[in-house]
Every structure is written in C-alpha cells, then in structure tokens.
C-alpha cells in the first residue's frame, strides 16, 4: 500500500509540474509596443490586439497526447477578449475562434525571449505587431477569464 501511495503521489506531482511548464518562451502575456496596420503605424483605436496571452504548456507526456493547454487570447483596446484555438508550427501560429471556423495564420519571431513579433492578416487587414512580455504570476492574480456559458466549439478561457 505504501509503495502504491508513494508512486501515485510522485506521478501526480511530476505530471502537474510537466503540465504547467512552458514548452517555449512563446508562452506568456504580451503587450503591444508598436503596431502597424496596412503598412502604417496604428492608432490605439485602430489596433486589433493591444495585448495577447499565449498558453503553450505541457512537456513530455502532455506534449505527446495533445494540445489541450495550447490557447491564444487577444485583447482589444476596449478591454474585450477573444479566445482562439492555437496551433504552433515552426514560425507560424494558426488561430481559430471556433473548431470549425476559418483560420488566421500569423508568422511570429522572437528576437529575444521577452520580445514577440506577429505578422499576418487579421480581419482582412495586414498587421505587424511588436510585443514585449508582461511579467505575471497567474497563481497570484485574482482575475480569471471564463466563458459565461460553456461552448464545446470554442476554447476555454480558464488557464492553469
């Protein structure tokens, strides 16, 4: 009994640690420092995404079984948020608001771990956003994003 209890506890703790570990430096919350729309510097009201949050978690076993901890959330200048399903492939991000919805593909680069550059077409417009990391400890934050009603076709906004 003791061996089963110790082994079960060890496996549970190890799973939680690997589940909460970021896969790359892409994981985090980001604030736009510069934003261009159709080749010109955007005004605050013209920016589609003032902030973005990327959850790209789960190493080892969790990485192999799927992307349940992979999400993208965009925030508009009016503070409204939009959750997206996220697929990370090389230097591109594929976003979908719904599982069966159209995809938006953005290229990304990280000149350093605290800087993110996103480029692509959003809402029919060409965008290029330069973001800096916003340090945040999720466990210490009182704010939790959730859907008002669960929607099986949309991503869940309750992050680990």
C-alpha positions as CSV (number, residue, x, y, z in Angstrom):
1,X,0.0,0.0,0.0
2,X,2.8,2.4,0.9
3,X,4.6,1.8,-2.4
4,X,1.4,2.4,-4.4
5,X,0.7,5.6,-2.4
6,X,4.2,6.9,-2.8
7,X,4.4,6.1,-6.5
8,X,0.9,7.6,-7.2
9,X,1.9,10.8,-5.3
10,X,5.2,11.1,-7.2
11,X,3.5,10.5,-10.6
12,X,0.8,13.1,-9.8
13,X,3.3,15.8,-8.7
14,X,5.5,15.0,-11.7
15,X,2.5,15.3,-14.1
16,X,1.4,18.6,-12.7
17,X,4.9,20.1,-12.9
18,X,5.3,19.0,-16.5
19,X,1.8,20.2,-17.4
20,X,2.5,23.7,-16.1
21,X,5.9,24.0,-17.6
22,X,6.1,26.3,-20.7
23,X,7.2,24.5,-23.9
24,X,9.0,27.6,-25.2
25,X,9.4,31.3,-24.5
26,X,6.3,31.9,-26.6
27,X,4.2,31.1,-23.5
28,X,3.2,34.3,-21.7
29,X,1.4,37.5,-21.7
30,X,2.4,40.2,-24.2
31,X,1.7,43.9,-24.6
32,X,2.0,45.7,-27.9
33,X,4.7,48.4,-28.1
34,X,4.3,49.0,-31.8
35,X,1.6,48.1,-34.2
36,X,1.3,48.6,-37.9
37,X,-1.9,48.1,-39.9
38,X,-1.7,48.0,-43.7
39,X,1.8,49.4,-43.5
40,X,1.1,52.4,-41.3
41,X,1.6,52.9,-37.6
42,X,-1.8,52.2,-36.0
43,X,-3.6,54.5,-33.5
44,X,-4.7,52.9,-30.2
45,X,-8.3,52.6,-31.5
46,X,-7.0,51.0,-34.8
47,X,-5.1,48.2,-33.1
48,X,-6.9,44.9,-33.3
49,X,-4.8,43.5,-30.4
50,X,-3.4,45.6,-27.6
51,X,-2.5,42.6,-25.5
52,X,-2.2,38.9,-26.2
53,X,-1.8,35.9,-23.9
54,X,-0.4,32.6,-25.2
55,X,-0.6,29.4,-23.2
56,X,1.8,26.9,-24.7
57,X,2.2,24.4,-21.9
58,X,2.8,20.7,-21.3
59,X,6.1,18.9,-21.8
60,X,7.0,15.3,-22.1
61,X,3.9,13.1,-21.9
62,X,1.5,16.1,-22.1
63,X,3.1,17.3,-25.3
64,X,2.6,14.0,-27.0
65,X,-1.1,13.5,-26.1
66,X,-2.4,16.8,-27.5
67,X,-2.7,20.5,-27.2
68,X,-5.3,20.9,-24.5
69,X,-3.1,23.5,-22.9
70,X,-2.5,25.5,-26.1
71,X,-4.5,28.7,-26.4
72,X,-4.3,32.2,-27.6
73,X,-6.3,35.1,-26.2
74,X,-6.4,38.5,-27.8
75,X,-7.5,41.7,-26.1
76,X,-8.9,44.7,-28.0
77,X,-8.3,48.3,-26.9
78,X,-11.8,48.4,-25.3
79,X,-10.6,45.5,-23.0
80,X,-12.8,42.8,-24.6
81,X,-11.1,39.5,-25.1
82,X,-11.4,36.8,-27.7
83,X,-10.2,33.2,-27.1
84,X,-8.7,31.3,-30.0
85,X,-7.6,27.7,-30.6
86,X,-3.9,27.7,-31.3
87,X,-1.6,25.5,-33.3
88,X,2.1,26.3,-33.3
89,X,4.1,25.1,-36.3
90,X,7.7,26.2,-36.7
91,X,7.5,30.0,-37.1
92,X,3.7,30.3,-37.6
93,X,0.6,30.4,-35.4
94,X,-2.7,29.1,-36.7
95,X,-5.7,30.6,-34.8
96,X,-9.3,29.7,-34.9
97,X,-12.2,31.2,-32.9
98,X,-14.1,28.0,-33.3
99,X,-13.1,24.4,-34.1
100,X,-15.0,24.6,-37.3
101,X,-14.2,28.2,-38.1
102,X,-11.9,29.9,-40.6
103,X,-8.2,30.0,-39.6
104,X,-6.0,33.0,-39.3
105,X,-2.3,32.3,-39.9
106,X,0.3,34.6,-38.4
107,X,4.1,34.4,-38.7
108,X,6.0,35.0,-35.5
109,X,9.5,35.6,-34.4
110,X,11.2,36.2,-31.1
111,X,14.4,38.3,-31.4
112,X,14.8,37.6,-27.7
113,X,12.7,35.7,-25.1
114,X,11.0,38.9,-23.9
115,X,10.0,40.2,-27.3
116,X,7.5,38.8,-29.8
117,X,6.7,40.0,-33.4
118,X,3.5,38.8,-35.0
119,X,2.7,39.4,-38.7
120,X,-0.2,38.4,-41.0
121,X,-3.7,39.2,-42.0
122,X,-6.4,39.8,-39.4
123,X,-9.9,40.9,-40.4
124,X,-8.8,41.5,-44.0
125,X,-6.0,43.8,-42.9
126,X,-2.3,43.3,-42.9
127,X,-0.9,43.6,-39.4
128,X,2.6,43.6,-37.8
129,X,2.7,43.8,-34.0
130,X,5.8,44.2,-31.8
131,X,5.1,42.9,-28.3
132,X,7.0,42.9,-25.1
133,X,6.5,40.3,-22.3
134,X,4.3,41.4,-19.4
135,X,5.6,39.6,-16.3
136,X,2.7,38.0,-14.4
137,X,2.3,35.3,-11.8
138,X,-1.0,33.6,-12.7
139,X,-1.4,32.0,-9.3
140,X,-1.2,35.4,-7.6
141,X,-3.7,37.0,-9.9
142,X,-7.3,37.3,-8.6
143,X,-8.6,37.7,-12.2
144,X,-9.7,34.5,-14.0
145,X,-11.1,34.5,-17.6
146,X,-14.0,32.2,-18.1
147,X,-16.8,31.8,-20.6
148,X,-20.3,32.9,-19.4
149,X,-21.6,29.6,-20.8
150,X,-19.5,26.6,-21.9
151,X,-19.3,26.3,-25.6
152,X,-17.8,23.0,-26.9
153,X,-16.9,24.6,-30.2
154,X,-14.8,27.4,-28.6
155,X,-11.7,27.3,-26.4
156,X,-11.9,27.6,-22.7
157,X,-10.5,30.7,-21.0
158,X,-9.7,29.2,-17.6
159,X,-5.9,28.9,-17.7
160,X,-3.7,26.8,-15.5
